[in-house]
Amino acid sequence: MQPSTSISPAASPDEAIQRLLARIGPVEHESLPLECTAGRFVADATTLLTDRDSPPADVSAMDGYALRHADLSLRTIPIAGEVRIGLAPPTLPAGACLRIVTGGPVPQGADAVVKREEVTEAPDRITIDEAVAKRIRSGENIRRRGENGAAGTAILSSGAILTAAGIGALAAAGIMTVTVARPLRVAILTTGDELVSHRADEVNEGGNLRALRPFTPWQLRDSNGPALAALLASAAWIGRVDRSHVADEEAALDAAIQSALSSADALLLTGGVSMGHRDFVPQCLARAGVDTLFHTVPQRPGKPVLGGVSRRGQPVLGLPGNPVSVLVTARRMAWPVLARLAGCPQSASTSTADGLVLLRNADERTLHLWWQRLVRNADDGAVDLVDGRGSGDVIAAARSDGFVELPPLACGPGPWPYYRWAPSAGAFRS
């Protein structure tokens, strides 16, 4: 595969994502015990079927009394015993009822369950008010065998994310091993001469941190590496994150890219993708055999973002260096690409928004770009815009819960797609 000689910008974030998704596929599979699969994507759903009807018998939906509907006319009905949950039900005598609890098997002959709170109870009988007796229908408060699904019903599909509910359903069907896509290995490479590693200027001396030298005003601590690692840590389908920093030197960057691509499933770079004379990432990626699929997306923040695919099919994203740009482009673009690599269906990967929200403090400002604006959650389910000072304002980002995305020239309260910093499992619904 030769690097592209003519690279067209993507028209939108979704188009950029689609270009990458069209060139990548899921990683290999592994079979794991059910209890180890939370948050992972199902790779093979052919065996995720119910082994019997659900529920496996007619059961009561309420605590109450199982009886024949025809016996409601008696108004006072003797109690002949009880149905014990987990045991075969006793025979229901004619003209009598049986105590029953929620989930208890309905005895042969019973065709209704009357709730305890709808009767007057005595130790050996119940009395039913005439109005209640008239209202109860045959089949009242009974869950029929197989109404959830007959034996052989599919529980989950390939590509579904394993939530607590899904794992519960599989356990109920006796499925204790699941085939899932293996966890990803992601490399993060931060570039920039101005960056120093976290606490690289400090030592621990007697339990107290002491600065060896002061930071100069033209140096910055690396916040992008820790931020990206934290974003990826929220995904159970990411297993290992390798993080390193390289200066703005072509030879050093060439070596770092080659090293990352030798072991990782995906590579995220920050910085070095814009128009500066020391922005070497595009040409270094080309020398590494990465086919660049787009370079620039009409969005704010993060317009210079670059996306490509290596010879081995590894997605590579070059994110702009400013911290808010890194966060936004990683959540908006890298996240769905990595999810696809980890087994998420392509149809669910294109846009992984956490739903639509209304802006309470919307303004009339517009851009001729796709605009991702920082927001904070409000008590009523809406969001508020966070006042920020641009793509370098890490403090504003820290005060936000995510961002909304507005199309070009759009404004107002919305609703707009909402992207949380901690994406929900529901974002992967196709």
C-alpha positions as CSV (number, residue, x, y, z in Angstrom):
1,M,0.0,0.0,0.0
2,Q,1.5,3.3,-1.1
3,P,0.8,6.6,0.8
4,S,-1.8,8.7,-0.9
5,T,-0.5,11.4,-3.2
6,S,-3.6,13.5,-3.0
7,I,-5.4,13.7,0.4
8,S,-8.8,15.4,0.5
9,P,-10.1,16.8,3.7
10,A,-13.2,15.2,5.2
11,A,-16.4,17.1,4.9
12,S,-17.6,16.3,8.4
13,P,-16.5,14.3,11.5
14,D,-18.8,11.5,10.5
15,E,-17.3,11.3,7.0
16,A,-13.8,11.2,8.4
17,I,-14.8,8.3,10.7
18,Q,-16.4,6.4,7.9
19,R,-13.2,6.6,5.8
20,L,-11.4,4.9,8.6
21,L,-14.1,2.4,9.4
22,A,-14.2,1.3,5.8
23,R,-10.5,0.2,6.1
24,I,-10.4,-1.6,9.4
25,G,-12.0,-4.6,11.0
26,P,-12.2,-6.3,14.4
27,V,-9.2,-7.9,16.1
28,E,-9.0,-11.6,16.9
29,H,-11.4,-13.3,19.2
30,E,-11.0,-15.1,22.6
31,S,-13.3,-17.2,24.7
32,L,-13.7,-16.1,28.3
33,P,-15.7,-17.1,31.4
34,L,-18.9,-15.0,31.5
35,E,-17.8,-13.1,34.6
36,C,-14.8,-11.8,32.8
37,T,-16.7,-10.3,29.8
38,A,-18.3,-7.1,31.2
39,G,-18.0,-4.2,28.8
40,R,-16.6,-6.3,26.0
41,F,-18.1,-6.8,22.5
42,V,-19.6,-10.2,21.6
43,A,-17.6,-11.7,18.7
44,D,-19.7,-14.8,18.0
45,A,-23.3,-15.0,19.1
46,T,-24.2,-18.3,17.5
47,T,-24.3,-20.0,20.8
48,L,-26.0,-17.2,22.8
49,L,-29.4,-18.8,22.7
50,T,-31.9,-19.6,25.5
51,D,-31.7,-23.3,26.5
52,R,-35.4,-23.5,27.5
53,D,-38.5,-21.4,27.5
54,S,-38.3,-18.1,29.4
55,P,-40.0,-18.3,31.9
56,P,-39.8,-22.1,31.9
57,A,-43.3,-22.4,33.4
58,D,-46.4,-20.3,33.9
59,V,-45.5,-18.2,37.0
60,S,-47.2,-15.7,39.2
61,A,-46.4,-12.0,38.6
62,M,-47.6,-11.0,42.1
63,D,-47.7,-12.2,45.7
64,G,-51.2,-13.4,46.2
65,Y,-53.6,-16.3,45.7
66,A,-53.8,-18.7,42.7
67,L,-57.4,-19.7,41.9
68,R,-59.9,-20.6,39.2
69,H,-61.4,-17.5,37.7
70,A,-64.8,-19.3,37.9
71,D,-64.5,-19.5,41.7
72,L,-64.4,-15.7,42.1
73,S,-68.2,-15.8,42.3
74,L,-67.9,-17.6,45.7
75,R,-66.5,-14.4,47.2
76,T,-65.2,-16.3,50.2
77,I,-62.6,-19.0,49.2
78,P,-60.8,-21.4,51.5
79,I,-57.0,-21.5,51.5
80,A,-55.9,-25.1,50.7
81,G,-52.1,-24.6,51.1
82,E,-49.3,-22.7,49.4
83,V,-47.1,-22.8,46.3
84,R,-43.4,-22.9,47.2
85,I,-41.1,-21.1,44.7
86,G,-38.6,-23.5,43.3
87,L,-40.8,-26.6,43.9
88,A,-43.4,-28.3,41.9
89,P,-46.8,-26.8,42.7
90,P,-49.5,-28.8,44.6
91,T,-52.8,-29.7,43.1
92,L,-55.4,-26.9,43.3
93,P,-58.6,-28.3,44.9
94,A,-61.9,-27.3,43.4
95,G,-63.4,-24.2,45.1
96,A,-60.2,-23.3,46.9
97,C,-57.1,-21.2,46.4
98,L,-53.4,-21.5,47.1
99,R,-51.0,-18.9,48.5
100,I,-48.4,-18.0,45.9
101,V,-45.4,-15.6,45.7
102,T,-44.0,-13.7,42.8
103,G,-42.3,-16.2,40.5
104,G,-44.0,-19.2,42.0
105,P,-45.2,-21.8,39.4
106,V,-49.0,-21.6,38.7
107,P,-50.7,-24.8,39.8
108,Q,-52.7,-26.9,37.4
109,G,-56.2,-25.6,37.1
110,A,-55.5,-22.1,38.3
111,D,-56.1,-19.4,35.6
112,A,-55.8,-16.2,37.7
113,V,-53.8,-14.8,40.6
114,V,-55.4,-12.2,42.9
115,K,-53.1,-9.8,44.7
116,R,-52.9,-10.0,48.5
117,E,-53.8,-6.3,48.8
118,E,-57.0,-6.9,46.9
119,V,-58.5,-9.4,49.3
120,T,-59.4,-9.6,53.0
121,E,-57.2,-12.3,54.6
122,A,-58.0,-14.8,57.3
123,P,-55.8,-17.7,58.4
124,D,-57.8,-20.2,56.4
125,R,-59.7,-18.2,53.8
126,I,-59.8,-15.0,51.7
127,T,-62.8,-12.8,51.0
128,I,-62.9,-10.9,47.7
129,D,-64.9,-7.7,47.3
130,E,-67.6,-7.9,44.5
131,A,-66.0,-5.0,42.6
132,V,-62.6,-6.6,42.6
133,A,-64.1,-10.0,41.6
134,K,-65.8,-8.4,38.6
135,R,-62.6,-6.6,37.5
136,I,-60.3,-9.6,37.5
137,R,-59.9,-11.4,34.2
138,S,-58.8,-14.9,33.3
139,G,-55.0,-14.9,33.1
140,E,-54.7,-12.0,35.6
141,N,-51.2,-11.6,37.0
142,I,-49.9,-14.7,35.3
143,R,-46.7,-14.7,33.2
144,R,-47.0,-17.4,30.6
145,R,-44.4,-20.0,29.8
146,G,-42.1,-18.8,27.0
147,E,-43.6,-15.2,26.9
148,N,-40.1,-13.7,27.1
149,G,-38.7,-16.1,24.5
150,A,-39.1,-19.8,23.5
151,A,-36.2,-22.2,23.7
152,G,-33.5,-21.3,21.1
153,T,-34.3,-17.6,21.1
154,A,-31.2,-15.4,20.5
155,I,-30.2,-13.4,23.5
156,L,-27.6,-11.1,22.1
157,S,-26.2,-10.5,18.6
158,S,-22.6,-10.3,17.4
159,G,-21.2,-6.9,18.2
160,A,-23.4,-6.3,21.2
161,I,-21.6,-4.8,24.2
162,L,-21.9,-7.0,27.3
163,T,-23.8,-5.0,30.0
164,A,-24.9,-6.2,33.4
165,A,-28.4,-7.0,31.9
166,G,-26.9,-9.0,29.0
167,I,-24.6,-11.0,31.4
168,G,-27.6,-11.7,33.6
169,A,-29.6,-13.0,30.7
170,L,-26.8,-15.3,29.6
171,A,-26.3,-16.6,33.1
172,A,-30.1,-17.3,33.3
173,A,-29.6,-19.4,30.1
174,G,-26.7,-21.3,31.5
175,I,-24.2,-19.8,29.2
176,M,-20.9,-19.5,31.2
177,T,-18.4,-18.9,28.3
178,V,-18.6,-16.2,25.7
179,T,-16.5,-15.4,22.6
180,V,-15.4,-11.8,22.6
181,A,-12.9,-9.7,20.7
182,R,-9.6,-9.6,22.5
183,P,-8.7,-6.3,24.3
184,L,-6.9,-3.7,22.3
185,R,-3.3,-2.6,22.6
186,V,-3.2,1.2,22.0
187,A,-0.1,3.3,21.7
188,I,-0.2,7.0,22.6
189,L,2.6,9.2,21.3
190,T,2.7,12.8,22.4
191,T,5.0,15.1,20.4
192,G,6.4,18.6,21.2
193,D,9.7,20.1,22.3
194,E,7.8,22.2,24.9
195,L,6.5,19.2,26.8
196,V,8.0,17.6,29.8
197,S,6.8,14.4,31.5
198,H,4.6,14.6,34.5
199,R,6.8,15.4,37.5
200,A,9.9,15.1,35.4
201,D,11.3,18.1,37.3
202,E,10.6,16.7,40.8
203,V,12.0,14.1,43.0
204,N,10.7,12.4,46.2
205,E,13.1,13.2,49.0
206,G,12.1,12.0,52.5
207,G,8.5,11.8,51.4
208,N,8.4,15.4,50.2
209,L,8.4,16.5,46.6
210,R,11.2,18.9,45.9
211,A,11.5,20.7,42.5
212,L,15.0,20.2,41.0
213,R,14.5,23.2,38.7
214,P,11.7,25.6,38.0
215,F,9.6,25.3,34.9
216,T,10.2,28.0,32.4
217,P,7.2,29.9,31.0
218,W,7.8,28.3,27.6
219,Q,7.6,24.7,28.9
220,L,4.4,22.7,29.6
221,R,3.7,19.5,31.5
222,D,2.3,16.8,29.3
223,S,-1.5,16.7,29.9
224,N,-2.4,15.1,26.7
225,G,-0.9,11.7,27.5
226,P,-2.6,11.3,30.8
227,A,-5.9,12.6,29.4
228,L,-6.0,10.2,26.6
229,A,-5.0,7.3,28.8
230,A,-7.8,8.2,31.2
231,L,-10.3,8.3,28.4
232,L,-9.2,4.9,27.1
233,A,-9.2,3.5,30.7
234,S,-13.0,3.8,30.8
235,A,-13.3,1.1,28.1
236,A,-13.2,-2.6,29.2
237,W,-12.3,-3.5,25.6
238,I,-9.0,-1.7,25.8
239,G,-6.4,-3.8,27.5
240,R,-3.1,-2.0,27.3
241,V,-2.1,1.6,26.7
242,D,1.6,2.4,26.0
243,R,2.4,6.1,26.4
244,S,5.5,7.9,25.4
245,H,6.8,11.3,24.4
246,V,9.0,12.3,21.5
247,A,10.6,15.7,20.6
248,D,9.9,17.5,17.3
249,E,12.8,15.7,15.5
250,E,12.1,13.7,12.3
251,A,14.5,10.9,13.1
252,A,13.2,10.5,16.6
253,L,9.6,10.6,15.4
254,D,10.3,8.1,12.7
255,A,11.7,5.6,15.2
256,A,8.9,6.2,17.7
257,I,6.2,5.6,15.1
258,Q,7.8,2.4,13.8
259,S,8.2,1.1,17.4
260,A,4.5,1.9,18.2
261,L,3.2,0.2,15.0
262,S,5.3,-2.9,15.7
263,S,3.2,-3.8,18.7
264,A,0.0,-1.8,19.0
265,D,-3.4,-2.3,17.4
266,A,-3.9,1.5,17.0
267,L,-1.8,4.6,17.3
268,L,-2.8,8.0,18.6
269,L,-0.4,10.9,18.2
270,T,-0.9,14.4,19.6
271,G,0.7,17.5,18.0
272,G,2.8,18.0,14.9
273,V,-0.1,17.7,12.4
274,S,-0.7,21.3,11.5
275,M,1.1,23.8,9.2
276,G,4.2,24.6,11.3
277,H,7.6,24.2,9.9
278,R,8.3,21.6,12.7
279,D,5.1,19.7,12.3
280,F,6.6,16.4,11.0
281,V,3.9,13.9,11.8
282,P,2.3,13.7,8.2
283,Q,5.6,13.0,6.4
284,C,6.8,10.6,9.2
285,L,3.6,8.6,8.9
286,A,3.9,8.4,5.1
287,R,7.5,7.1,5.5
288,A,6.1,4.5,7.9
289,G,3.7,3.3,5.2
290,V,0.6,4.8,6.7
291,D,-2.0,5.6,4.0
292,T,-3.5,9.0,5.1
293,L,-7.2,9.0,4.4
294,F,-7.9,12.6,5.4
295,H,-6.1,15.5,6.8
296,T,-8.2,18.3,8.2
297,V,-11.9,18.3,9.1
298,P,-14.0,21.5,9.1
299,Q,-14.5,21.5,12.9
300,R,-13.6,23.5,16.0
301,P,-11.6,22.5,17.9
302,G,-9.4,20.0,16.1
303,K,-9.4,21.1,12.4
304,P,-6.0,19.8,11.5
305,V,-6.8,16.2,12.6
306,L,-5.3,13.5,10.4
307,G,-6.5,9.9,10.0
308,G,-4.9,6.9,8.2
309,V,-4.3,3.2,8.1
310,S,-1.0,1.3,8.3
311,R,0.0,-1.5,6.0
312,R,-1.2,-4.0,8.6
313,G,-4.6,-2.3,8.9
314,Q,-3.9,-0.4,12.1
315,P,-5.8,2.9,12.5
316,V,-3.7,5.9,13.1
317,L,-5.0,9.3,14.2
318,G,-2.9,12.4,14.4
319,L,-4.7,14.7,16.9
320,P,-3.9,18.4,17.2
321,G,-1.7,19.3,20.2
322,N,-3.9,21.7,22.2
323,P,-5.5,19.9,25.1
324,V,-9.2,20.5,24.4
325,S,-8.6,19.6,20.7
326,V,-7.1,16.3,21.9
327,L,-10.0,15.5,24.2
328,V,-12.7,16.4,21.6
329,T,-11.1,14.6,18.6
330,A,-10.3,11.6,20.7
331,R,-13.8,11.2,22.1
332,R,-15.5,12.2,18.8
333,M,-13.3,10.3,16.3
334,A,-10.8,8.0,17.9
335,W,-13.3,6.4,20.2
336,P,-15.7,5.0,17.5
337,V,-12.7,3.8,15.5
338,L,-11.2,2.0,18.4
339,A,-14.6,0.6,19.3
340,R,-14.9,-0.9,15.8
341,L,-11.5,-2.4,16.1
342,A,-12.7,-4.0,19.4
343,G,-15.7,-5.6,17.7
344,C,-18.4,-3.0,17.7
345,P,-20.6,-3.2,14.5
346,Q,-19.8,-0.6,11.9
347,S,-23.4,0.6,11.9
348,A,-23.1,1.5,15.6
349,S,-19.6,2.9,15.4
350,T,-20.1,5.9,13.1
351,S,-21.5,8.2,15.7
352,T,-21.2,7.3,19.4
353,A,-23.1,10.2,20.9
354,D,-24.7,9.6,24.3
355,G,-28.0,10.9,23.0
356,L,-29.5,14.4,22.3
357,V,-29.7,17.2,24.9
358,L,-31.0,20.7,25.1
359,L,-28.8,23.7,25.8
360,R,-30.3,25.8,28.7
361,N,-28.1,28.9,28.0
362,A,-27.9,28.7,24.2
363,D,-26.6,31.7,22.4
364,E,-26.8,32.9,18.8
365,R,-23.2,32.4,17.9
366,T,-22.5,30.3,14.8
367,L,-19.5,29.0,12.8
368,H,-19.0,27.8,9.2
369,L,-17.7,24.7,10.9
370,W,-18.8,21.7,12.9
371,W,-18.6,23.2,16.4
372,Q,-18.0,21.1,19.5
373,R,-18.8,23.2,22.5
374,L,-18.0,22.2,26.1
375,V,-21.0,21.7,28.4
376,R,-21.8,20.8,32.0
377,N,-24.7,18.6,33.0
378,A,-27.7,20.4,34.6
379,D,-30.2,19.0,37.1
380,D,-33.1,18.8,34.7
381,G,-31.3,16.6,32.1
382,A,-30.3,19.5,29.9
383,V,-26.8,21.0,29.7
384,D,-25.2,24.4,30.1
385,L,-22.4,25.8,27.9
386,V,-19.1,26.1,29.8
387,D,-17.3,29.4,29.4
388,G,-13.9,28.6,27.9
389,R,-10.9,30.4,26.4
390,G,-10.2,28.2,23.4
391,S,-8.6,24.9,22.7
392,G,-5.8,25.4,25.3
393,D,-8.2,25.9,28.2
394,V,-7.7,22.8,30.3
395,I,-9.4,24.3,33.3
396,A,-12.7,24.8,31.3
397,A,-12.4,21.3,30.0
398,A,-12.0,20.0,33.6
399,R,-15.2,21.8,34.6
400,S,-17.2,20.2,31.7
401,D,-18.9,16.8,31.5
402,G,-18.4,16.6,27.7
403,F,-19.5,18.5,24.6
404,V,-22.3,19.1,22.2
405,E,-21.8,19.2,18.4
406,L,-23.5,21.8,16.3
407,P,-23.5,21.7,12.5
408,P,-22.2,24.6,10.5
409,L,-24.2,27.8,10.9
410,A,-26.4,26.2,13.6
411,C,-27.3,27.8,16.9
412,G,-30.1,27.7,19.5
413,P,-31.1,25.2,22.2
414,G,-31.1,22.1,20.0
415,P,-31.4,19.3,20.9
416,W,-27.8,18.5,19.9
417,P,-25.8,15.3,20.0
418,Y,-24.0,15.0,23.3
419,Y,-20.7,13.3,23.9
420,R,-19.7,12.6,27.5
421,W,-16.1,12.3,28.5
422,A,-17.1,8.9,29.9
423,P,-19.1,7.3,27.1
424,S,-22.1,5.1,28.0
425,A,-22.7,1.6,26.7
426,G,-25.9,2.9,25.1
427,A,-23.7,4.9,22.7
428,F,-23.1,1.7,20.8
429,R,-26.7,0.9,20.0
430,S,-27.1,0.7,16.2
